[in-house]
Amino acid sequence: MAKELIRVEVAYARPDKQLILPVDVEEGSTAVDAVNKSGIQEHFPEIDFDALKLGVFGKAQKPDTVLRAGDRVEIYRPLIADPKESRRRRAEAEKS
């Protein structure tokens, strides 16, 4: 007997382009399964699939997290600046 299909979404965003793709995956599929099945790499070839940072609805998750119907898997881009360092610089600039 075939497994039940559930619908999830895979999301990725750059400053100039955002995309949310609906994907039907088998019940019990993981976040990385959904990303692979979504075909999002065709739209964003710069995604490094060897170093994926994923989340579900804004909370960081491991790639092997099992999904539930309606989940949105988010692919996170690497940070371009250290947030602590950025806050420190802003605080110093406000003092002067």
N, C-alpha and C positions, 0 to 999 in steps of 0.2 A: 504494500500500500504506500502510495506517494505521500510525502510530508506536505502539510498545509503550507501555503504561501502567505507571507505577510508583507505589507507595504511599509517601507522605510524611505528616508530621504538621505542623500549624500550632498553635503554643502562644502563649497570652497569659495574663498573671496580674496581678491587682490584689490588694491585701491581703485583700479580702473574697471574691474569686471568681477561680478559675483554670479554664482550659479548654484541652484538647488535642483538635483535630479531625483525624481521618484524611482525607486527600485523595488521590484518584487523578489524577495529571497525566501528560501525555505525556512520554516520555523526552526530555531536552533542555530541559525547562521550568526557569525560574528561580525563585528564592526569592519574588520579588514575584508571579510567576504563581500560585504555590501560595497565597499570602496572598489574592490576589484571588478565586481559585476556591473557597477555603474558606468564604466567607460569614461570616467571623468578625466583620465589621463589624455584622452583625445582633445579635450578642451584646454587643459593646462599641462603641457608636457614638462614644465619645470618642477612638478611635484616629485620629490625624492621618495620613492616608495620603499627605499631601504631604511629610511629614518622617519617614518610616519609618526606624527603626534596627532592623536585623535581625541575627540570628546563627543559626548552625547548631551545635547541641550546645554552646552556651555560648561559642562563638567568633564575634566580630563578623564579618559578611560584607557585601559589597555586595549591593544588591537584584538585580543581574543575575548573581549566582552560580548556576551550573547545579547542579541537585540530582541526587542519586543515590537509589536505592531505599532506604527506611528512614530518610532524613534527617528531623530535627525542626527546622523553621524556628521560631525564637523572635522574637516582636515585643517589643522593649524599650520600657519607659516612660521618659519623660524623668526625669532625676535631680531630686529636690526639694531636695537640698543638695549642695554641693561636698564630695566625700570628703576632700580635703586640709584644707579648713577645719574639717570635723567632727573630724578627728584632732587638729588643732591645739588646738581647744577642749577636747577630752577630756584632752590632755596638760597643758594649763594648769590644768584642774580638779583633776587628780591631784597637781599640785605644791602646791596650796593646801590 
